[in-house]
Amino acid sequence: MRIIIKGHIPGKKNLYLRSKNGRMFKNASLQAEIDAITRQILMQTGNIQPLVHPTIRAHFVCSDARSDIDNKWTTVQDCLVAAQVIENDNLNHLSGPITISGTVERGTEFTTIEIEETKP
């Protein structure tokens, strides 16, 4: 299965805010970006059975070299779970191999994800 996510992917780990009582939360604009990514994934995958032990290759095309692709991967991984493409992102379900790569193309941002079920 091949999924293409158009546009910027936020690195959500760096964008959490701290409330007055010290708890961490996502602001509404960050949540809206994450929801939009999940919708893009759902539009391309439809109603599928979640994959349990997939092999994943993710390639991020970023508009600048400062992008933090491991933070972007965390966001994508959570969106894949929310879209029920993968069953869970814990080690029992996402044991790899997982390949993450990136390139810089000024003025362009998109991500290509290739997923295959791996037999346990």
C-alpha positions as CSV (number, residue, x, y, z in Angstrom):
1,M,0.0,0.0,0.0
2,R,1.3,3.5,-0.9
3,I,0.1,6.6,0.9
4,I,1.0,10.2,-0.1
5,I,0.5,12.9,2.4
6,K,0.5,16.4,0.8
7,G,1.7,19.4,2.8
8,H,3.5,20.1,6.0
9,I,3.6,17.5,8.8
10,P,4.1,19.0,12.2
11,G,6.6,17.4,14.7
12,K,4.0,17.2,17.5
13,K,6.5,16.4,20.3
14,N,7.8,20.0,20.0
15,L,4.4,21.7,19.8
16,Y,2.8,20.5,23.0
17,L,1.9,23.3,25.4
18,R,2.0,23.3,29.2
19,S,-1.1,24.3,31.1
20,K,-1.1,26.3,34.4
21,N,-1.3,23.0,36.3
22,G,1.7,21.6,34.5
23,R,-0.1,19.2,32.2
24,M,0.8,19.0,28.5
25,F,-1.8,19.5,25.8
26,K,-2.1,20.0,22.0
27,N,-3.5,23.4,21.0
28,A,-6.5,23.5,18.6
29,S,-4.4,24.4,15.5
30,L,-2.0,21.5,16.0
31,Q,-4.9,19.1,16.5
32,A,-6.5,20.4,13.3
33,E,-3.3,19.7,11.3
34,I,-3.1,16.2,12.8
35,D,-6.8,15.6,11.9
36,A,-6.2,16.8,8.4
37,I,-3.3,14.3,7.9
38,T,-5.5,11.5,9.3
39,R,-8.3,12.4,6.8
40,Q,-5.7,12.3,3.9
41,I,-4.7,8.8,5.0
42,L,-8.3,7.6,5.3
43,M,-9.2,8.9,1.8
44,Q,-6.4,6.8,0.4
45,T,-6.9,3.6,2.4
46,G,-10.6,3.4,3.0
47,N,-12.0,0.9,5.4
48,I,-9.2,-1.7,5.6
49,Q,-8.2,-4.2,8.3
50,P,-5.4,-2.7,10.4
51,L,-2.0,-4.2,9.6
52,V,-0.5,-5.9,12.7
53,H,3.2,-6.5,11.7
54,P,3.9,-4.2,8.8
55,T,7.2,-3.2,7.1
56,I,7.1,0.6,6.6
57,R,9.2,2.9,4.5
58,A,8.5,6.6,5.0
59,H,10.2,9.4,2.9
60,F,9.7,13.0,3.9
61,V,10.3,15.7,1.4
62,C,10.8,18.9,3.4
63,S,11.2,22.6,2.3
64,D,14.2,23.1,4.6
65,A,17.0,21.1,6.2
66,R,15.9,22.1,9.7
67,S,13.0,19.6,9.7
68,D,13.1,17.0,12.4
69,I,12.0,13.8,10.7
70,D,11.8,11.7,13.8
71,N,9.3,14.1,15.2
72,K,7.4,14.1,11.9
73,W,7.4,10.3,12.0
74,T,5.9,10.3,15.4
75,T,3.0,12.4,14.1
76,V,2.5,10.1,11.0
77,Q,2.7,7.0,13.1
78,D,-0.1,8.3,15.4
79,C,-2.2,9.3,12.3
80,L,-1.7,5.8,10.9
81,V,-3.1,4.3,14.1
82,A,-6.0,6.8,14.2
83,A,-6.8,5.9,10.6
84,Q,-6.7,2.2,11.5
85,V,-4.0,1.5,8.9
86,I,-1.8,-0.1,11.6
87,E,-3.3,-1.7,14.7
88,N,-1.0,0.0,17.2
89,D,2.4,1.7,17.3
90,N,3.8,-0.3,20.3
91,L,6.6,-2.8,19.9
92,N,4.2,-5.8,19.8
93,H,2.6,-4.5,16.7
94,L,5.2,-2.3,15.0
95,S,8.3,-4.4,15.2
96,G,9.8,-3.3,11.9
97,P,11.6,-3.0,9.8
98,I,10.9,0.7,9.6
99,T,12.9,2.9,7.3
100,I,12.7,6.7,7.5
101,S,14.4,9.0,5.1
102,G,14.2,12.6,3.9
103,T,15.3,15.1,1.3
104,V,15.1,18.8,0.9
105,E,13.2,20.4,-2.0
106,R,12.7,24.2,-1.5
107,G,9.0,25.1,-1.6
108,T,7.7,21.5,-1.5
109,E,6.5,19.4,1.3
110,F,5.0,15.9,1.1
111,T,5.5,12.4,2.5
112,T,5.4,9.0,0.9
113,I,4.6,6.0,3.0
114,E,4.9,2.4,1.7
115,I,3.4,-0.3,4.0
116,E,3.5,-4.0,3.5
117,E,2.2,-6.7,5.9
118,T,5.1,-8.8,7.3
119,K,4.3,-12.3,8.3
120,P,5.2,-12.9,12.0
